[in-house]
Amino acid sequence: MTRRDGGVVDTPRVQSGPSPQHLLATVLGEYFDSSDARPPAAALAAVLGEFGISPGSARAALARLVRRGLVATEGRGRAATYHVRPDVIAHHQAVMHAFLSFGASPRPWDGQWLVVSYSLPESGQPQRHAVRKTLGARGFARLYDSVWISPSFDAGAVREELRALLAAVPGARWSVMRARFDEDPDSLGPAAAYDLDGLAASYRAFVEEYAGLRDDVRADRVGPARALVARLSVMDAWRTFADTDPDLPEHLLPASWPRAEARETFLEVHTALGPYAQERLVELMTPYWPEASVWVTHFVAAVDPLSPPRGGRR
């Protein structure tokens, strides 16, 4: 590969999996707990290099996070340093708490469903697609064509999102309500709106995929370099469930629901690999940022799922 001045150029490597922005945001969220940490770009690029990201792509990802306001910068050129704003750190930790505590205990439920019903004119096809995407992202399932349900209690958030999407659409009507469904032996019930068989299969596939890593963790066969990449992989896979599992009340779930086994697999691997991943981060960053060991940490789930994640430096 030739550089622009005749040497070697930073051409992007062939990548798969998470984007450089996502990787960088995850690393900053899981391994930093203070906005006083000021790593230079070279240190962050070295970390992303562990995931196959070229220096050029790493710098571009960092610049995008700065533009999005997730990361702040001080200085210019090679002397520039970067830090995560305090409010962003607080948000990262709240999100991490939600991921780590997901599935720890059955959802409290009063027997009522949150129901969204809407009607749009034929010309409202783009808004119809947007509504479906929004409701799906919030864990709703389509019971009928324009009737969606969720066991969630949070009516206010979805009501505001629907208003933002539909208020300007002529002829649009929508309702957000709470309802209790009668038991009907001729009906499969509201839970039938969800693909629970598919979700159960995904949980079992997760357990199978990470069974080998779990065995290696138990036998202490995972070193720091492998730990950093593997820990992010298992976290990303688990957070998909936290985003897509509707967390239905326990009595609506099939027998032998596999989420508990998947959660145990995730927590064992994620917790055990934390110190090793931290060690690897410090090793990668120190040549460019001698204070790395002072600032780099890692988070694991608290014993009490209601408590925030525990952080600690070695």
C-alpha positions, 0 to 999 in steps of 0.5 A: 500500500502506498502512502500519499507521500510515497510511503504507506497509506492508512487504507481502511481494513475490511471490517465486519461487526460494529461500526468504529463509532459504536466501538469507540463509544462502547469503550469510552462508556465501559472503561472510563468513569471520569471526564477528567481523563484526557487521552490523545487521539493516538491512544484511542486509535490504538484501541480501535486497531485491536478491532481491525479499525485503521487509524484513519477510520478511528480518527474519523469515528472520533471526529464524528463523536465530537460533532455529535457532542458525545466527546469534547476536545481540547487543544489542536493537532497532535497535542489535542486531547479528548474527554467524555462530558460528565452528562454523557458519562452519567447517560452511559452508566444509566444505559449500562445499568439497564443492560446489566440488570436486564432479566434479573427479576420478573417484570412487575405487572398489573395485568393491563397492557399499553395499547396504541391504535392509530388511523392514517390516510392513504397518503400517510404511508411514510408516517405509517412506516415511521410509527411501526418502526418507533413502536417496534423499537419500544418493544411493542408488538402488532396485535392487529394491523393498526393496534400495537401492545406492550406490557410497558407502563410508560405511556407518556414517552410513546404518546409524545413520539406519536404526536411528533410523528402524526400531529401534522398529518391531515386526517391522522388519529391515534390513541394511547390507552391501557387495557385488560384483555378478557381470557378467551379460549378461542383466542391465542391472547395478546402474547401471541403477537410476539415471536416467543419461539424465535426469541427463545431460539436466539437465547439458546443460540447465544448460550451455544455461541459463547459456551466455548468462551465460558469454558475458557474463562473458567479454565483461565485460558483467556488472555488480555488481548482476547478478553478485550474483543470478546468482552465487547462481543458478548456485551453487544450480543446481550444488549440486543436482547435488552433492546428486543425482548419485550420482557413479558410477565412471567406467567405469559412465557413458555415453560423452560424459558431460556433467558436465565441461562443466557443471562448467567452466561453473559454475566459470568463471561462479562465479569470475569473478563473485565480486569483482563480487558482493562489490562489490555486497554492500559497496555495499548494506550500507555505508549501514547498516554502514560497516565492510562493506568490512572484513568482506565477502569471497567464496570461489572454488574452489581450483586443487587440488580437495583444497584448501579454497575460496580467499577474498579481499577486494578 
